[in-house]
Amino acid sequence: MPQLDKPLHLGQQNQWINTLGNQSIAKVTKIDISSNNLEGKIPREFGKLSNIFHLNMSNNHLTGIIPSEFGDLSLLEILDLSNNYLTGKIPIHLGNCLKLNSLKLSRNELNGAIPFQLGNLNLHDILDLSHNLLMGEIPQQLSKLLELQELNLSHNELVGHIPSSFQSMASLTSLDLSYNSLEGPVPENHFFQVAPLEWFTHNKGLCGQVHGLPPCHQFQLVNTGDVEKHHKIIILIVLLVFGYLFLIIGVFALLYYKRKKSNTNDTREEFDEHFFFIWGVNHGKEAYKEIARATENFNERYQIGSGSCSIIYKATISSGVTLAIKKIQKEEEPQVYEQAFQNEIQALTEIRHRNIVRFYGFYSTDKFNLLIYEYMERGCLGATLKSERGAVELDWTKRVGIVRDIAQALSYLHHGCAPPIVHRDITSNNILLDEEYRACISDFSISRLLKPNSSHWSLLAGTYGYMAPELAHVMRMTKKCDVYSFGIVALEVVHGSHPGDLLSNLSLSMLVKEMLDPRLSLHIADQVTINQVLLVIVIAMQSINNDPQVRPTMQQVSQRLSSPKLLPTSDNHSFRALTLDHLINIVQVDIDDQAHE
């Protein structure tokens, strides 16, 4: 068989795995199976494609780890695994792909440290590891990528300093380190001095000559003798700190024991030590003082939202990081608010997903509780839809992306957590948007874990207009309750407001255009966008079916929304004259066709 020099597109699910059994596939030089709705793990057999130089598997539903066998692809120049659900660490064996020009692993669930072996590559174009769960420090070896043009490490959990050796990367045109926990000075060459602030925002405490960052006031070590002296001082400080911490822990353990034994709160301090935070090991009182300073003791000027039992504040701390602070008062029914507080902590400390609001920490006192989150610049989805300006800026492409984000987060909660988590209060006000219109689910105050061998009976809880109808009489909590709420929110995104009036007059003969937000025009959109909006409508209608058993799972919803495949519509059925009944039939035919492929 002659060598294939054109991209190989494999449209059917799992056919790509079987195709590898064909010996002639080893001669392929370029494979593009992106955006094909593929599922499952990446077969290790891909490591046998010895002639391949371009491999693109992006925008699918791939799970599992990146096979270490990829390190055997000695001719590989382009590798794109972005926008999947890959987990585990980045294999160090990728450092053996010495001809690699472009490496994209963004928007997965990869964790662990960035392998320093990536610095041995000859990357010229791009290294994109953004939107993962990568931890640890940035390897200095990455500065060996002298010909690299774009480096994106944003939206991870990286700590430490930006390597000063990065100033030797003369070919860089773009560098994004935002949304991490980096601190210290940025390098001082011209590239960094003229860099935009957005590349460094939402970090722990970066400083330097970048416009918008605070200046650095740190003592700089200039010679080896100073470095050795500095190391000795650091060791001494660490020993003293650990000794101090053990003493503090012992004291508080003793106080806690005495307090528990006496069963009284008379001697309890106003500020308890139930606290952890992004700042690292931090005394509870000092952390509280920082938050109180940033909000001028919770002045209403910093209030950005409120709930039934809480007020949300915006706080920019001294390091420059902006946070959202949820303050829960304990004045009335403290046991109810304490349960909500514990629910949120339990849920948010066990889940990690790019479409679930990032949780930084909590703080508890006798009078109130604090929950500290990532600040989402554009606020809640509900308020954006109500705003005339916000709704117009929220074009159809962004709206489809928001619905997809919500679906991916719920799919993770229902199918990626053990035990599964039911949110129970999915509303447009509990969906937050960041500056790039990334949607994140928030407010887990009434969430529940679906533990095995449990009936999951529940009191009626949630928000009127979003609760599944079966809760009113069965009062049994299932994942399908979240599916119903998702369907309502999806229709709200398309309709521009809560679809209550729309649903009360709903009929299959209704024109689809009557379900669309009149503030936006769809007929000028491209065909892909039109099809995606129509697909959202059908999936939303399936999700709000009165019979929970008929509703799809969130995993099915997420997979369907992630497929860019066009619906089999014809020119004779413009969406402007399309009825809901006809649209549902079209989509069902498409689903049946895929099932038989």
C-alpha positions as CSV (number, residue, x, y, z in Angstrom):
1,M,0.0,0.0,0.0
2,P,1.4,3.4,-0.9
3,Q,2.2,5.8,1.9
4,L,-0.7,8.0,2.9
5,D,0.0,11.7,2.8
6,K,-3.5,13.0,3.5
7,P,-5.2,13.3,6.9
8,L,-7.0,10.2,7.9
9,H,-10.5,11.1,9.3
10,L,-12.3,8.3,11.1
11,G,-15.9,9.3,11.8
12,Q,-17.4,6.3,13.6
13,Q,-16.8,5.7,17.3
14,N,-14.3,3.0,18.1
15,Q,-13.6,2.3,14.4
16,W,-10.3,4.1,14.9
17,I,-9.2,1.5,17.4
18,N,-10.0,-1.4,15.1
19,T,-8.3,0.3,12.2
20,L,-5.0,0.0,14.0
21,G,-5.1,-3.7,13.4
22,N,-4.5,-3.1,9.8
23,Q,-0.8,-3.5,9.2
24,S,-0.8,-0.8,6.4
25,I,-1.8,1.8,9.0
26,A,1.8,1.8,10.2
27,K,2.7,3.7,7.0
28,V,0.4,6.6,7.8
29,T,2.3,9.9,8.2
30,K,-0.6,12.1,9.2
31,I,-3.7,11.3,11.3
32,D,-6.5,13.8,12.1
33,I,-9.3,12.2,14.2
34,S,-10.2,15.5,15.9
35,S,-13.9,16.4,16.7
36,N,-15.2,12.9,16.1
37,N,-17.0,12.2,19.4
38,L,-14.5,9.4,20.1
39,E,-14.6,7.7,23.5
40,G,-12.4,5.4,25.5
41,K,-8.7,5.3,26.2
42,I,-6.0,6.0,23.7
43,P,-4.6,2.6,22.5
44,R,-1.0,2.0,23.2
45,E,-0.7,0.7,19.7
46,F,-0.4,4.3,18.5
47,G,3.2,4.0,19.6
48,K,3.8,1.7,16.6
49,L,3.0,4.4,14.0
50,S,6.7,4.9,13.4
51,N,6.3,7.0,10.3
52,I,3.7,9.5,11.7
53,F,4.7,13.2,12.0
54,H,1.2,14.7,12.6
55,L,-1.2,13.3,15.2
56,N,-4.4,15.2,16.1
57,M,-6.9,13.7,18.5
58,S,-8.3,17.0,19.9
59,N,-11.9,17.7,20.9
60,N,-13.1,14.2,21.6
61,H,-14.1,12.4,24.8
62,L,-10.9,10.4,25.3
63,T,-10.2,9.3,28.9
64,G,-7.3,7.6,30.7
65,I,-3.7,8.5,30.5
66,I,-1.4,9.5,27.7
67,P,0.4,6.3,26.7
68,S,4.1,6.4,27.4
69,E,4.6,4.6,24.0
70,F,4.1,8.0,22.4
71,G,7.7,8.6,23.3
72,D,8.6,6.0,20.6
73,L,7.3,8.3,17.8
74,S,10.7,9.6,16.8
75,L,9.4,11.4,13.7
76,L,6.5,13.1,15.4
77,E,6.4,16.9,14.8
78,I,2.8,17.9,15.8
79,L,0.8,16.3,18.7
80,D,-2.6,17.7,19.7
81,L,-4.6,16.0,22.5
82,S,-6.4,19.1,23.7
83,N,-10.0,19.2,24.8
84,N,-10.5,15.7,26.1
85,Y,-10.8,14.1,29.5
86,L,-7.3,12.7,29.9
87,T,-5.9,12.2,33.4
88,G,-2.7,11.3,35.0
89,K,0.7,12.8,34.6
90,I,2.4,14.0,31.4
91,P,4.7,11.1,30.4
92,I,8.4,12.0,30.6
93,H,8.9,9.8,27.5
94,L,7.5,12.7,25.4
95,G,11.0,14.1,25.9
96,N,12.2,11.5,23.4
97,C,10.2,13.0,20.6
98,L,13.1,15.3,19.6
99,K,11.5,16.5,16.4
100,L,8.3,17.8,18.1
101,N,7.5,21.3,16.9
102,S,4.1,21.7,18.5
103,L,2.6,20.1,21.7
104,K,-1.0,20.8,22.8
105,L,-2.3,19.1,25.9
106,S,-4.7,21.9,27.1
107,R,-8.2,21.5,28.6
108,N,-7.8,18.0,30.1
109,E,-7.5,16.8,33.7
110,L,-3.7,16.2,33.7
111,N,-2.0,16.4,37.0
112,G,1.4,16.2,38.6
113,A,4.4,18.2,37.8
114,I,5.5,19.4,34.4
115,P,8.3,17.0,33.2
116,F,11.6,18.8,32.9
117,Q,12.3,16.5,30.0
118,L,10.1,18.7,27.8
119,G,12.9,21.2,27.8
120,N,14.9,18.7,25.7
121,L,12.5,19.0,22.8
122,N,13.0,21.2,19.7
123,L,9.6,22.9,20.0
124,H,9.4,25.9,17.6
125,D,5.6,26.7,17.5
126,I,3.7,26.1,20.7
127,L,3.7,24.4,24.0
128,D,0.2,24.6,25.5
129,L,-0.5,22.9,28.8
130,S,-3.2,25.2,30.0
131,H,-6.5,24.4,31.7
132,N,-5.2,21.3,33.6
133,L,-4.5,20.5,37.2
134,L,-0.7,20.6,36.9
135,M,1.2,21.3,40.2
136,G,4.7,22.1,41.4
137,E,7.1,24.6,40.0
138,I,7.8,25.6,36.4
139,P,10.9,23.6,35.4
140,Q,13.9,25.8,34.6
141,Q,14.7,23.4,31.8
142,L,11.8,24.9,29.7
143,S,14.0,27.9,29.1
144,K,16.1,25.7,26.8
145,L,13.3,26.0,24.3
146,L,15.0,28.9,22.7
147,E,13.0,28.8,19.4
148,L,9.6,28.4,21.1
149,Q,7.1,31.1,20.0
150,E,4.1,30.4,22.3
151,L,4.0,29.1,25.8
152,N,0.7,28.7,27.7
153,L,0.8,27.3,31.3
154,S,-2.3,29.2,32.5
155,H,-5.2,27.8,34.5
156,N,-3.2,25.3,36.5
157,E,-2.0,25.1,40.1
158,L,1.7,25.9,39.6
159,V,3.6,27.5,42.5
160,G,7.0,29.1,43.0
161,H,8.8,31.6,40.8
162,I,9.0,32.3,37.1
163,P,12.4,31.0,36.2
164,S,14.7,34.0,35.6
165,S,16.3,32.0,32.7
166,F,13.0,32.6,30.8
167,Q,14.5,35.9,29.7
168,S,16.8,34.0,27.4
169,M,13.9,32.7,25.3
170,A,14.3,35.2,22.6
171,S,11.8,33.8,20.2
172,L,8.8,34.0,22.5
173,T,5.9,36.1,21.2
174,S,3.3,34.9,23.7
175,L,3.5,33.7,27.3
176,D,0.4,33.0,29.5
177,L,1.0,32.2,33.1
178,S,-2.3,33.5,34.5
179,Y,-4.5,31.6,37.0
180,N,-1.8,29.9,39.0
181,S,-0.2,30.4,42.4
182,L,3.1,31.9,41.2
183,E,4.9,34.5,43.2
184,G,8.0,36.6,43.2
185,P,9.6,38.8,40.4
186,V,9.0,38.4,36.7
187,P,12.2,38.4,34.6
188,E,13.4,41.9,33.7
189,N,14.2,41.8,30.0
190,H,12.3,43.9,27.4
191,F,9.9,41.0,26.5
192,F,8.5,40.9,30.0
193,Q,8.6,44.7,30.6
194,V,6.2,45.3,27.7
195,A,4.1,42.1,28.3
196,P,0.4,42.6,28.9
197,L,-0.9,42.2,32.5
198,E,-3.3,39.5,31.4
199,W,-0.4,37.0,31.1
200,F,0.2,37.2,34.9
201,T,-3.1,37.9,36.5
202,H,-4.7,35.7,39.2
203,N,-1.5,34.5,40.8
204,K,-0.4,34.4,44.4
205,G,2.0,37.4,44.3
206,L,3.9,38.3,41.2
207,C,5.8,41.5,41.1
208,G,8.1,43.4,38.7
209,Q,8.2,45.9,35.9
210,V,5.1,44.6,34.1
211,H,2.6,47.5,34.0
212,G,0.0,46.7,36.6
213,L,2.1,44.5,38.8
214,P,3.4,45.8,42.2
215,P,7.1,46.6,42.3
216,C,9.4,44.1,44.0
217,H,10.9,44.9,47.3
218,Q,13.0,41.8,47.9
219,F,16.6,41.4,48.7
220,Q,18.4,39.9,45.7
221,L,21.3,37.5,46.2
222,V,24.1,38.1,43.8
223,N,26.9,35.6,44.5
224,T,27.4,32.1,45.6
225,G,28.4,33.0,49.1
226,D,25.2,34.9,49.6
227,V,23.3,31.9,48.2
228,E,24.9,29.5,50.7
229,K,24.2,31.9,53.6
230,H,20.7,32.3,52.4
231,H,20.2,28.5,52.3
232,K,21.4,28.2,55.9
233,I,19.0,30.9,57.0
234,I,16.2,29.2,55.1
235,I,16.9,25.9,56.9
236,L,17.0,27.6,60.3
237,I,13.7,29.4,59.6
238,V,12.1,26.2,58.4
239,L,13.1,24.4,61.6
240,L,11.9,27.3,63.8
241,V,8.6,27.4,61.8
242,F,8.0,23.7,62.2
243,G,8.8,23.9,65.9
244,Y,6.4,26.7,66.2
245,L,3.7,24.9,64.3
246,F,4.0,21.8,66.4
247,L,3.7,24.0,69.5
248,I,0.6,25.7,68.1
249,I,-1.0,22.4,67.1
250,G,-0.4,21.0,70.6
251,V,-1.9,24.1,72.3
252,F,-5.0,24.1,70.1
253,A,-5.4,20.3,70.5
254,L,-5.3,20.9,74.3
255,L,-7.8,23.7,74.1
256,Y,-10.1,21.7,71.9
257,Y,-10.0,18.8,74.3
258,K,-10.8,21.0,77.2
259,R,-13.6,22.8,75.3
260,K,-15.1,19.5,74.2
261,K,-14.9,18.1,77.7
262,S,-16.5,21.1,79.4
263,N,-19.2,21.2,76.6
264,T,-19.3,25.0,76.7
265,N,-18.6,27.8,74.3
266,D,-18.0,30.4,77.0
267,T,-14.2,30.3,76.6
268,R,-14.2,29.9,72.8
269,E,-12.3,32.6,70.9
270,E,-14.0,34.7,68.3
271,F,-11.7,33.3,65.6
272,D,-11.4,29.6,65.4
273,E,-8.6,27.8,63.4
274,H,-10.7,25.9,60.9
275,F,-8.9,27.3,58.0
276,F,-6.9,26.5,54.9
277,F,-6.1,28.8,52.1
278,I,-4.3,29.3,48.8
279,W,-1.7,31.5,50.7
280,G,-0.4,28.2,52.2
281,V,0.1,27.7,55.9
282,N,-1.4,30.8,57.4
283,H,-2.7,31.8,60.8
284,G,-6.5,32.0,60.8
285,K,-6.6,35.4,62.4
286,E,-4.1,36.9,60.0
287,A,-5.9,35.5,57.0
288,Y,-9.2,36.9,58.3
289,K,-7.6,40.3,58.8
290,E,-6.4,40.3,55.2
291,I,-9.9,39.6,53.9
292,A,-11.4,42.2,56.3
293,R,-8.9,44.8,55.1
294,A,-9.7,44.0,51.5
295,T,-13.4,44.4,52.0
296,E,-13.2,47.3,54.6
297,N,-14.7,45.0,57.2
298,F,-17.3,43.6,54.7
299,N,-18.5,47.0,53.6
300,E,-21.6,46.8,51.3
301,R,-19.6,48.6,48.6
302,Y,-17.8,45.3,48.0
303,Q,-21.0,43.2,47.9
304,I,-21.5,41.5,44.5
305,G,-24.3,39.1,45.3
306,S,-26.5,37.5,47.9
307,G,-28.4,34.3,48.7
308,S,-31.0,33.1,51.1
309,C,-28.4,32.9,53.9
310,S,-25.3,34.5,52.5
311,I,-23.7,37.6,51.1
312,I,-20.9,37.5,48.5
313,Y,-18.1,40.0,48.5
314,K,-15.3,40.9,46.1
315,A,-11.9,41.1,47.7
316,T,-8.5,42.0,46.2
317,I,-5.8,40.9,48.6
318,S,-2.4,42.4,48.9
319,S,-0.8,40.0,46.5
320,G,-3.1,41.3,43.8
321,V,-5.3,38.2,43.6
322,T,-9.1,38.9,43.4
323,L,-11.3,36.5,45.3
324,A,-15.0,36.0,45.9
325,I,-15.9,35.7,49.6
326,K,-19.1,34.1,50.6
327,K,-20.1,35.1,54.2
328,I,-22.7,32.9,55.9
329,Q,-24.3,34.4,59.1
330,K,-25.2,32.1,62.0
331,E,-27.7,34.4,63.7
332,E,-30.8,32.3,63.0
333,E,-31.1,28.5,62.7
334,P,-27.3,28.1,63.0
335,Q,-27.6,24.3,62.5
336,V,-29.1,24.8,59.1
337,Y,-26.4,27.2,57.9
338,E,-23.7,25.0,59.4
339,Q,-25.0,22.0,57.4
340,A,-24.9,24.1,54.2
341,F,-21.4,25.2,55.1
342,Q,-20.3,21.6,55.6
343,N,-22.0,20.4,52.4
344,E,-20.2,23.0,50.4
345,I,-16.8,22.2,51.9
346,Q,-17.3,18.4,51.5
347,A,-18.3,18.8,47.9
348,L,-15.7,21.3,46.7
349,T,-12.7,19.7,48.4
350,E,-13.5,16.4,46.6
351,I,-14.0,17.7,43.1
352,R,-11.7,19.3,40.5
353,H,-13.0,20.4,37.1
354,R,-12.4,23.4,34.9
355,N,-16.2,24.1,34.8
356,I,-16.7,24.0,38.6
357,V,-15.8,27.2,40.4
358,R,-12.4,26.9,42.0
359,F,-12.4,26.6,45.8
360,Y,-9.6,28.2,47.8
361,G,-10.5,27.8,51.4
362,F,-12.8,28.4,54.3
363,Y,-12.9,30.1,57.7
364,S,-15.2,29.6,60.6
365,T,-16.1,31.8,63.6
366,D,-18.9,31.7,66.3
367,K,-20.9,34.3,64.3
368,F,-20.3,33.5,60.7
369,N,-18.6,31.2,58.2
370,L,-16.5,32.3,55.2
371,L,-16.0,30.4,51.9
372,I,-13.3,31.6,49.5
373,Y,-13.6,31.1,45.8
374,E,-12.1,32.1,42.5
375,Y,-13.6,35.4,41.4
376,M,-15.5,35.2,38.1
377,E,-15.4,38.5,36.3
378,R,-18.7,38.4,34.5
379,G,-20.8,37.3,37.4
380,C,-23.8,35.0,37.1
381,L,-25.4,33.8,33.9
382,G,-28.9,34.9,35.0
383,A,-27.8,38.6,35.5
384,T,-26.0,38.6,32.1
385,L,-29.1,37.3,30.3
386,K,-31.3,40.0,32.0
387,S,-28.9,42.8,30.9
388,E,-29.7,44.1,27.4
389,R,-26.0,44.8,26.8
390,G,-24.9,41.5,28.3
391,A,-27.4,39.5,26.3
392,V,-26.2,41.0,23.0
393,E,-22.6,40.3,23.9
394,L,-23.5,36.8,24.7
395,D,-23.8,35.7,21.0
396,W,-25.0,32.3,19.9
397,T,-21.5,30.7,19.8
398,K,-20.9,31.8,23.4
399,R,-24.3,30.6,24.5
400,V,-23.7,27.1,23.0
401,G,-20.3,27.0,24.7
402,I,-21.9,27.9,28.1
403,V,-24.5,25.1,27.8
404,R,-21.7,22.7,26.8
405,D,-19.6,23.8,29.9
406,I,-22.5,23.2,32.2
407,A,-23.1,19.8,30.7
408,Q,-19.5,18.8,31.1
409,A,-19.4,19.8,34.7
410,L,-22.6,17.9,35.5
411,S,-21.3,14.9,33.6
412,Y,-18.2,15.0,35.8
413,L,-20.2,15.2,39.0
414,H,-22.6,12.4,38.0
415,H,-20.2,10.0,36.3
416,G,-16.6,11.1,37.2
417,C,-16.9,11.2,41.0
418,A,-17.1,8.3,43.3
419,P,-19.7,8.5,44.9
420,P,-21.6,10.6,42.4
421,I,-22.6,14.1,43.5
422,V,-26.0,15.6,42.8
423,H,-26.0,19.4,42.9
424,R,-29.7,19.9,43.5
425,D,-29.8,23.6,42.7
426,I,-28.7,24.1,39.1
427,T,-30.0,27.6,38.1
428,S,-28.8,30.4,35.9
429,N,-27.9,32.3,39.1
430,N,-25.6,29.5,40.2
431,I,-23.7,29.5,36.9
432,L,-20.8,31.9,36.9
433,L,-18.9,33.3,33.9
434,D,-15.3,34.3,33.7
435,E,-13.8,37.0,31.5
436,E,-13.6,34.5,28.6
437,Y,-17.2,33.4,29.1
438,R,-16.2,30.1,30.6
439,A,-19.1,28.8,32.6
440,C,-18.6,27.3,36.1
441,I,-21.1,25.7,38.4
442,S,-21.2,27.2,41.9
443,D,-23.1,26.9,45.2
444,F,-23.0,23.4,46.5
445,S,-24.7,24.2,49.8
446,I,-27.5,21.6,49.3
447,S,-25.5,19.1,47.2
448,R,-25.6,15.5,48.2
449,L,-23.4,12.4,47.6
450,L,-25.2,9.5,46.1
451,K,-23.8,6.8,48.4
452,P,-24.5,3.2,47.3
453,N,-27.2,1.2,49.1
454,S,-29.0,4.3,50.2
455,S,-32.6,5.4,49.3
456,H,-31.6,9.1,49.0
457,W,-35.0,10.4,50.3
458,S,-34.8,14.2,50.6
459,L,-36.7,17.2,51.8
460,L,-37.9,19.4,49.0
461,A,-34.9,21.6,48.2
462,G,-33.8,23.8,45.3
463,T,-35.1,26.8,43.4
464,Y,-38.7,27.1,42.2
465,G,-38.9,26.9,38.5
466,Y,-35.8,24.7,38.2
467,M,-36.8,21.7,40.4
468,A,-37.8,18.5,38.8
469,P,-41.6,17.9,39.1
470,E,-41.2,14.5,40.7
471,L,-39.6,16.0,43.8
472,A,-42.9,17.5,44.8
473,H,-44.5,14.1,45.4
474,V,-41.8,11.4,45.4
475,M,-39.1,13.5,47.1
476,R,-36.4,11.0,46.1
477,M,-33.2,12.6,44.9
478,T,-31.6,11.2,41.7
479,K,-29.1,12.4,39.1
480,K,-32.1,12.9,36.8
481,C,-33.2,15.9,39.0
482,D,-30.1,17.7,37.9
483,V,-30.8,16.8,34.3
484,Y,-34.2,18.5,34.5
485,S,-32.7,21.6,36.0
486,F,-30.0,21.6,33.3
487,G,-32.8,21.5,30.6
488,I,-34.5,24.5,32.1
489,V,-31.2,26.5,32.2
490,A,-30.4,25.4,28.6
491,L,-33.7,26.7,27.4
492,E,-33.2,29.9,29.4
493,V,-29.9,30.4,27.6
494,V,-31.5,30.0,24.2
495,H,-34.7,31.9,25.1
496,G,-33.0,34.7,26.9
497,S,-35.2,34.5,30.0
498,H,-36.6,31.8,32.2
499,P,-38.8,29.6,29.9
500,G,-41.8,29.4,32.3
501,D,-44.2,31.2,30.0
502,L,-42.8,29.4,27.0
503,L,-43.4,26.0,28.6
504,S,-46.9,26.8,29.6
505,N,-47.8,27.4,26.0
506,L,-45.6,24.7,24.5
507,S,-46.8,22.7,21.6
508,L,-45.1,20.6,18.9
509,S,-46.6,22.9,16.3
510,M,-44.7,25.9,17.8
511,L,-42.1,27.4,15.5
512,V,-38.6,27.0,16.7
513,K,-37.9,30.7,16.1
514,E,-40.4,31.5,18.9
515,M,-38.1,29.8,21.4
516,L,-35.1,32.0,20.5
517,D,-34.0,35.2,22.2
518,P,-35.4,38.0,20.0
519,R,-32.4,40.2,21.0
520,L,-30.2,38.0,18.8
521,S,-30.4,37.1,15.1
522,L,-29.7,33.5,14.2
523,H,-30.3,33.6,10.5
524,I,-27.0,35.4,9.9
525,A,-25.0,32.8,11.9
526,D,-23.0,30.1,10.1
527,Q,-24.6,26.7,9.5
528,V,-22.5,25.0,12.3
529,T,-23.8,27.5,14.9
530,I,-27.4,27.2,13.7
531,N,-27.2,23.4,14.0
532,Q,-25.7,23.6,17.5
533,V,-28.4,26.0,18.7
534,L,-31.1,23.7,17.3
535,L,-29.4,20.7,19.0
536,V,-29.4,22.5,22.3
537,I,-33.2,23.1,22.0
538,V,-33.9,19.4,21.4
539,I,-31.6,18.2,24.1
540,A,-33.2,20.7,26.5
541,M,-36.6,19.4,25.6
542,Q,-35.5,15.8,26.2
543,S,-34.0,16.8,29.6
544,I,-37.2,18.3,30.9
545,N,-39.4,15.3,30.1
546,N,-41.8,14.7,33.0
547,D,-40.7,11.0,33.1
548,P,-37.2,10.9,34.7
549,Q,-36.5,7.6,33.1
550,V,-36.8,9.1,29.6
551,R,-34.4,11.9,30.3
552,P,-30.9,11.4,29.0
553,T,-27.9,11.1,31.3
554,M,-25.6,14.1,31.6
555,Q,-22.9,12.0,30.1
556,Q,-25.0,11.5,27.0
557,V,-25.8,15.2,26.9
558,S,-22.2,16.2,27.2
559,Q,-21.1,13.8,24.5
560,R,-23.9,15.0,22.1
561,L,-23.1,18.6,22.6
562,S,-19.4,18.1,22.0
563,S,-20.0,16.7,18.6
564,P,-19.9,19.4,15.8
565,K,-21.6,17.1,13.3
566,L,-24.3,19.0,11.3
567,L,-27.9,17.9,11.6
568,P,-29.3,16.3,8.4
569,T,-31.5,19.4,7.6
570,S,-32.3,20.4,4.0
571,D,-32.6,23.7,2.3
572,N,-36.4,23.2,2.2
573,H,-36.6,23.4,6.0
574,S,-35.1,26.7,7.0
575,F,-35.0,27.0,10.8
576,R,-37.2,30.1,10.5
577,A,-40.1,27.9,9.3
578,L,-39.1,24.8,11.3
579,T,-41.6,23.5,13.9
580,L,-40.5,21.9,17.1
581,D,-42.0,18.6,16.1
582,H,-40.1,18.5,12.8
583,L,-36.8,19.5,14.6
584,I,-37.2,16.7,17.1
585,N,-37.8,14.2,14.3
586,I,-34.7,15.4,12.5
587,V,-32.5,15.0,15.5
588,Q,-33.9,11.6,16.4
589,V,-33.2,10.4,12.8
590,D,-29.6,11.6,13.2
591,I,-29.3,9.8,16.6
592,D,-30.7,6.6,15.0
593,D,-28.3,6.9,12.1
594,Q,-25.3,7.2,14.4
595,A,-26.5,4.2,16.4
596,H,-26.5,2.0,13.3
597,E,-23.1,3.2,12.0
